[in-house]
Amino acid sequence: MTITTTAIFLIIAACLGFWMWRDSSFKKKEFIAVSLFWIAFAATPWGADLMDMMQSVLGTGADAASNAVNNVSSR
């Protein structure tokens, strides 16, 4: 299973959005600054390597969960 970079962006954005929504001390400017930082970070070579690593980790985890569900439901 391959998780795309867009999916990773959506996961990060959803987590940041939920965190900043729950913490009332954040302002809209801070949310935009943090979001732009993550986009810029992913555009660097180090960020691209990190995104590749996250894709493999999340993909492996999704495969393991899928296999576990299939094994339990087949019994």
Sequence and secondary structure as in RCSB ss.txt:
>XXXX:A:sequence
MTITTTAIFLIIAACLGFWMWRDSSFKKKEFIAVSLFWIAFAATPWGADLMDMMQSVLGTGADAASNAVNNVSSR
>XXXX:A:secstr
    HHHHHHHHHHHHHHHHHH TT  HHHHHHHHHHHHHHHHSHHHHHHHHHHHHHHHHHHHHHHHHHHHHHT 
